[in-house]
Structures are given as structure tokens and as C-alpha cells.
Amino acid sequence: MADHLPKDISHKVHNALRLSKDDQQRWAKILGKKGWHGWAWPKQFGGPGWNAIQRHLFEEECALAGAPRVVPFGPVMVAPVIMAFGSPEQQARHLPGIMSGEVWWSQGYSEPGSGSDLASVKCRAERVSTTSGDKYIVNGQETWTTLGQYGDWIFCLVRADTSGKPQTGISFLLIDMKSPGVTVRPIIMLDGEHEVNEVFFDNVEVPAENLVGEGSKGWTYAKYLLAHERTNIADVSKYGRTCCAGSRWTGLRLMMTAMVGPLGAGTNCCCLTAMWASRSRQRRSNYAGGSL
Ligand SMILES: Cc1cc2nc3c(=O)[nH]c(=O)nc-3n(C[C@H](O)[C@H](O)[C@H](O)COP(=O)(O)OP(=O)(O)OC[C@H]3O[C@@H](n4cnc5c(N)ncnc54)[C@H](O)[C@@H]3O)c2cc1C
């Protein structure tokens, strides 16, 4: 890992300096060449097909080497949804660009007034038929869109149906951010940095083939994505690095806290403890055998 990671990038990570788009994408492309930008993907879609322990080891090695955390919106969030619910055409069109690190994705879930209460999203997508095929006309606003200023594509929860209960009217749409009518406006945070944005859709035309799965099941796909988002945000490898750099118990406690919050205590503590023990055993045997 360390041999392939550019030194200027690991220097920034180790010293908590801001990473540029170029830094993030250079590393994404290096991983992509080896089929590791989608390190949790199955072989069927071009990933390494690793099990949970192997994935954890990869993440830990990345953190130890000082690699940037992979920008998750493409490989960690939307890719599993496309694999599970997307059409073969969507899989063929989008997964290669995500794996290679060429295409930058953004997440369009939150709206003003629809954060925790996500099922209340109001961004409207009206389906219309034209001579050149069906399309959606999208009007509305996303907010807190992380690194949306770099986005090529954005996955959005949109309201295609206003009848019934809120959850049933939500669709999951893939939108090309270069489409006419898409505007990205920066939100400058208290530290003066530009990391999050507002994204506006003003009569944006989206081909109907960009709808993922069934129109009325967007809420199901949204929850499926969130399960991937949360395990990623727990950032176990970072806490592992804290363990190695400082007190092992402080790091372990931080790691457990991170996992227990989003996912529930029992299962994950057991799982992590097993991973921890397995990694320690492997390290001990490696040292004993003189291979490190
Ligand atoms: C740095 C950053 C980056 C982000 N990036 C993205 C992104 O890329 N894409 C995206 O879609 N979103 C993004 N988000 C949005 C994030 O997912 C939302 O902030 C989150 O869903 C919470 O919504 P909210 O901010 O509107 O808070 P609110 O929903 O208004 O909640 C405010 C407070 O009220 C509490 N609260 C809310 N409802 C209840 C309730 N029923 N009972 C008790 N307490 C309640 C919450 O816990 C919270 O403390 C980002 C947010 C941040 C801060």
C-alpha cells in the first residue's frame, strides 16, 4: 500500500491537511487500476470479492499507510444500490466509471426541512412522455451536498407521487450534474472551508432510464444505501490507526463507540472483537515467522 501511495498525499493525511480534488482522485485512480476502489465489491462487478475480515484488513492497511479515506458516494453508496436494484444497462454504464475513480458522485438526500425526517423530501420529479421516450422533469433543492462542487453525477431521492404515505411516493433517480438547470452553490462553513453545497434543480430533464428499480420503491433503496453509508462512516480503520499510534484501549473504545451508535451494540462488538483478535494473531505469527 505504502509503495503506491504518493508521499505528498500521505503527508497531508498524516498532518490533517486539506486534500484537493486532485489528491482524492489520484488515489482513487491508483486503487481503481487494481480493482480496489470498490474494495467491498463482489468479483461479478469487478471487485476483489473479499470477505469482511479481508475488507477490514485492507481498510486498516490504508489507514496505517496514511491513505485518504475513499470518497464514498460512488463506490460505497450508490454502487451497491446499482448492483442490487439497477438494470444491467445501468450497471454497465455506471459501475466501471466508479471503480476506475473517473466519475465523481454526490449524494442528494437531504433537503431544507428534510434531514432526519428524510421521508418528507419534496424535490419533485414529474414523469412525462415525449416522442423521444419518457423522461422526468425535476424541480427542487438538495442541501449539505458534500463535495458537490466536483460532482459529475448525483443520486437523488425525488417525489414522483404525492398520493399515499410519504415513503411510497419516493423514487431513486440518477442525475447527470451537467444537465441544463442544475446549479451548485457553495455553503461556506465556520472554518471558511467549502466542503458542502446546495444543489438546485430547475426543470431538469432526466431520461426515464435513469430511474433505479421500481418508481415506488425508492425508500427501500434509500434505506439499503444508508446501511452501507453508516458502516463506512464508522471509519473503523481510522480508530485502528489511533490505537497503533497511541493507547490501544483508547482507540478500541473510540472504535466501539463509533460502531455501537449507528449499528447496535451486540453484533458489532462481537464482530469487531473477532476481527481485532484475528488481526493481532496474524501480526504475532507474522512477527514470529520473521515475515514483517
Ligand atoms: C458535514 C455534513 C455533510 C453532509 N453531507 C451530506 C451529503 O453529502 N448529502 C446529503 O444528502 N446530506 C448530507 N448531510 C446532511 C445530513 O445527513 C443531515 O444533516 C442529517 O440527515 C440531519 O438532518 P438536519 O441537518 O436537517 O437536522 P434535523 O433533522 O433538523 O435535526 C436537528 C436536530 O434535531 C434532532 N431531531 C430530529 N428529529 C428528531 C426527533 N424526531 N426526535 C428527537 N430529535 C430529533 C436531531 O437528532 C438533531 O440533533 C451532511 C451533513 C453534514 C453536517
The ligand as an ORCA input file, in Angstrom:
! r2SCAN-3c Opt
* xyz 0 1
  C     -20.815     17.973      7.175
  C     -22.092     17.413      6.631
  C     -22.101     16.817      5.388
  C     -23.283     16.308      4.870
  N     -23.275     15.749      3.600
  C     -24.448     15.363      3.054
  C     -24.488     14.895      1.707
  O     -23.465     14.817      1.010
  N     -25.663     14.546      1.172
  C     -26.828     14.600      1.902
  O     -27.866     14.242      1.362
  N     -26.826     15.042      3.181
  C     -25.679     15.423      3.770
  N     -25.650     15.890      5.068
  C     -26.903     16.032      5.754
  C     -27.100     15.112      6.929
  O     -27.376     13.828      6.506
  C     -28.210     15.752      7.737
  O     -27.591     16.833      8.380
  C     -28.862     14.853      8.672
  O     -29.712     13.980      7.984
  C     -29.648     15.627      9.749
  O     -30.567     16.498      9.163
  P     -30.629     18.059      9.538
  O     -29.251     18.625      9.470
  O     -31.707     18.698      8.702
  O     -31.062     18.086     11.071
  P     -32.521     17.960     11.684
  O     -33.224     16.817     11.062
  O     -33.189     19.307     11.609
  O     -32.190     17.625     13.183
  C     -31.726     18.646     14.079
  C     -31.620     18.031     15.460
  O     -32.912     17.568     15.913
  C     -32.825     16.178     16.263
  N     -34.061     15.508     15.861
  C     -34.612     15.485     14.622
  N     -35.751     14.769     14.633
  C     -35.919     14.323     15.886
  C     -36.930     13.544     16.532
  N     -37.995     13.070     15.872
  N     -36.784     13.272     17.837
  C     -35.706     13.744     18.527
  N     -34.740     14.506     17.991
  C     -34.851     14.803     16.685
  C     -31.614     15.618     15.505
  O     -31.048     14.495     16.185
  C     -30.679     16.830     15.528
  O     -29.952     16.880     16.729
  C     -24.483     16.391      5.619
  C     -24.465     16.985      6.894
  C     -23.296     17.482      7.384
  C     -23.318     18.132      8.750
*
